[in-house]
Amino acid sequence: MRRSFSPLQANNLLQLCRDSGSLARCKQVHQRIVQHGLHADQFVATKLAQSYADLDDLASAEKLFHKLLRPNVFAWTAVLAYRSRNGMFGDCVGTYCEMKRRGVVPDDYVFPKILRACAQLGCSEVGAFVHKDVVACACESNVQVCNSLIDMYGKCGDVESARRVFDEMGDRDLLSWNSMISGYIWNGLHGLAVELLPVMRLGGLDPDVVTWNMVMDAYCQMGLLGEARNVLKQIEEPNIISWTTLISGYSKIGKHKTSLEVFQDMVNMGKVYPDTRTLSSVLTSCRHLGALVIGKEIHAHGIKTESRTSFYNSAGAALLTMYAKCGKFQEAMSIFEQMDKSDFVTWNAMILGFVDLGYGNSAIECFIEMLNRGMAFDQITISTLLPVCDLTWGKQIHAYVQKNSSLSGVIVWNALIHMYSKQGCIQSALSIFSNMGTKDIISWNSIIGGFGMHGHGEAALQLLQEMKVSGFLPNSVTLTSALSACSHSGLVHEGLRIFNSIPSFGLTPTMEHFACVVDMLARAGQLEEAVELIRKMPSLPDKRIWGALLAACQAYHNVDVACLAAEALIRLEPDHAGHYVTLANIYAKAGRWDDAVRVRKVMEGQNLVKPFGYSWVGGEDQRHDGRSDRRSDLSYAL
């Protein structure tokens, strides 16, 4: 005699299958349901369809779903949930519309699924339509539904509607606040995101690690890394996202030493282990610092803790460019060979690697090969390639960009400004700058630097004033460009005024700023003033500063200051034969033959030989692979 099997028992067993994530057991229960004739029961059939959907077997779920005479809201919810969960957002919207067409009324379990799909699609019109359904179904007081509305409006760029939903909520939970903060950050309103934190705490809610991470990210985006670091200290148990946010934040603003210090702090604590995103950020800092040893250690750690495929596909680009920046061509090529060639990020990294190595021909060749393979490319590809283009190829790329709106972003226009400036076409650079609808700080820095490098100092300073009027605060690079412009144009008074104003911008004078001012004073013949400035520097001057001083001394025949500069250069680079030769020649011209002989003997005693001249005729690429220059193919390939 067959034992009884009720719909309630079937439901309980199916729930156990869902809880344990066992599709095999679900199919066994399905067989038992059929054996006991319960498959025709609408309640059981609905629960079975739900179970298959929850266990990611959409084919079985849909087969059962289509057999239902009148699928109820629970059945529709299961299908919607599967499609939303698996990134089938367009299908999710279509399913919702079909459900409405069949007269099924959505409930507060349906709305979060469809609103998530709208958010991911950036479809504000459908989202607003669903919002009307929320009101019509009297679900506007449901916290989960409101949180989904806030998230949808935020991701669709309608922050005002998101804030309206947030303000009208009777009860808010932690996710409500996190969703609103996330919406502000998503739309670049970082200040408003940060301002919500104290309001949230006044309301009696304590932030969780997700809240802290978002606030830290907002501070990083605003360049307020000190505040971001203070936030990290307030997190009881920071996770890998917390640490990576701060590490990448310092890396993005160029504070690479601090980025590595934070990474070292994380490693020393031993509570959190770096993932591939963390390693990518650290490798970026290693690239800028030329920290090859640390980069190699991270490489070894990555292939030890991750699968090679996962590691190279995630951190390969940062690793490749790190090796290239450190002059390690073979290592860079080895990484390239192990990366995914179907991903344009791989090719972008290789192009940047060639640029960093000084192999301009190979960078162009790599781009042509990318085109020949039918690969898509983006604004980063173009902006990386332009620095190695001459005027002919630069114009070809410019023409191509004008015909393809998807490539006409700020980053590309900035690269074109730099290319035209470098090639001496300053009016073409100015034309691009003037016609840009949106400018960023790099746009201003590029055009100011362009005018400065060609001796148009007064025009560069006029642009600096226009920049301030436009609401942009000069950064360290801006002021370096302005000081360089003053140096090349002999505008000593204006240059000193800018240098003395650096603290008013919340900045501390860097080695680059001192180098520009020393060069400016030295070019103007004010050598004693240049030496006095060097002596007042808070840190030891580097070879750029002494080199600029030495060059001017030779021009103005100031032997005493020239000897000071040359001796300093020898202390900094004792194995550089050229410094000894320069100093010996200075002594000889001044008639100080004994000193000249002494320097020559020191040089000979250390087995230093003046380097021979090196001819670059034949192109740089012949040094490493013998390939011919195929840049003429660029126009054809485009």
C-alpha positions, 0 to 999 in steps of 0.5 A: 500500500502506497504511503500518503504524501500531502501537498504540505509535506511536498512543500516542506521537502521543497523548502528543505531543498531550497535551503540546502541548495540541492537541485538533485534532491529537488528533482527527487521530490519532483518525481515523488510529487508525480508518483502521488499525482500532486503535479496537477495541484496548482499550489504544489506546481507553483512551489515546485516552479519556485524551487527550480527557479531558486536553484537556478534551473530556469528551464525546468522552472519555465516548463512548469510555469507555462503549464500553470493555468493561472500563474499567481504572483508567487510563480511570477516572483520566482521567475522575476527573481531568477532573471534579476539575480542572473543579470537578465535585466531586459527579460526581467522587465519584459516578464513584469510587463507580461505579468501586468498584462495578464492582470496579476497584481504585483506585491512588495516581493515583486517590486525589489526585483523589477526595480533592481533590473531598472537600476542596472539598465539605467532605465528611469522611465520604466522605473518611474512607471513601476513607482506608480504601481508601487503607489497604486498597490499601497506598497510605498510604506514598505521599507524594502520597496523604498530602498529599491526605489532609492537605489533605482533613482540613484543609479538612473541619475535622478538624485532628487527623486531618490532623496524625495523617496528617502525623505518621505519614508516613515521608517528607515533602516541601515540599508535606506541610509546606505542606498542614499549615500550610494546614490550621491556617490554614484552621481559624483555628489561626494560632499552630500554623501559625507554630510549624511553620516552625522545625520544618520548617527543623530537618528540613532543608527550606527554605520556598518562597514559598508557605510564606512567604506562608502564614506571613505570612498567619497573622501578619496574621490574628493582628494581628502585622503587624511579624512579617509584615513581617519575613517579607516581608524574608526572601523572596528574590523575593516575588510578588504574593501576598506583597505583597498579603497584607501590604497587605491585612493592614495594611488589615484592622487599620486601619493604612491609611497603612502599607498604602499605604506597603507598596504604594508599596514594591512599586511602587518595586521594580518587580519585581511588578505589582499585580493587581485583588486588590492594587488592591482592598486599596489602594482600601480604605485610600484610602477610610478615609484619604480619599485621593482623589488616590491612589484616582483614580491607582489607578482610572486604572491599573486601567482601563489594565492590565485590561479594564474588565469584569475591573477593575470586577467585581473592584475595582469595589466598593472603588472605588465605596465609595472615591469615596462616602467622599470625597463623590464621588456622581457618580463612585460612581454611574458605577462602579455602572453599570459593575458586574455587577448580578447580583452582590449584592456590587455592591448591597452596595457601593452601599448602603455608598456611600449610607451613607457619603454620608449618604443614608440614604433612598437606601440603603434604596431601593437595598436595596428595589430589590435585593429587587424584582429577586429578588436574594439578600442576605447578612449584610454587606447587613444589617449595612451597612443597619442604621446608617441604620435608625430603630427601626421599620425596625431592628425589621423587619429584626431580625424578618426575621433571627430567621426566617432563620438564614442571616442570624443571624451575629455581624456582624448581631447586632453591627449590631443592638446598635449600632442599638438603642443608637443609638436609645436602646433599651439594654436591647434591645441588652443582650438581643441581646448576652446571647443571642449564642452567639458574641461577638467583640471588636466585640460587646463594643465595641458594647455598652460603647459603647452603655452609655457613650453613654447615660451608664451609665458604671459599667455600661460599666466592669463590661462591660469587666471581664467582657470581660477575664474572658471572655478578650478583650483590649481593643483601641484601640476598646474603650478609646476606648469606655470612656474616652468612657463615663467622660467622659459619666458624670463618672468622672474617676478611673476614666477616668484609670486606664484611660488610664494602663493603655493601654500594659499592653495593648500599645497606644500612646495615640491621638488618640482616647484623648487627645480622650476624656480632654481632654473628660472633664477639661474636662466636670469643670471641670478645665481646667488639667489638660486643658491640661497633658495637651494639652501632654504629647501626643507629637503635635500635638492636632487640632480634636477636642481643642481643640473639646472644650476650647473647649466646656467653657470656654464652659460654665465661663466660663474666658476664658484657656483658651477663647482658647487653644483658639479660637486653636489652632482658627483656626491649624488651620482658618484659613478656618473663619469660625465659629472667629473668631466664637466667639473674638470673642464670648469676648473680648466677654463678657470685656470685651476689646473691642479684641481682639474688634474685632481678630478681626472685622477679621481675619475681614473682611480674609480675606473670611470670612462666617459660614455660614448655617444649613441646613435638612435638612427634606425629607430628604437624598436630595432634595439629589441625585436628588429621589426620594421616601422609600420606606422605608415599602416595606421591610416589604412588600419583606421 
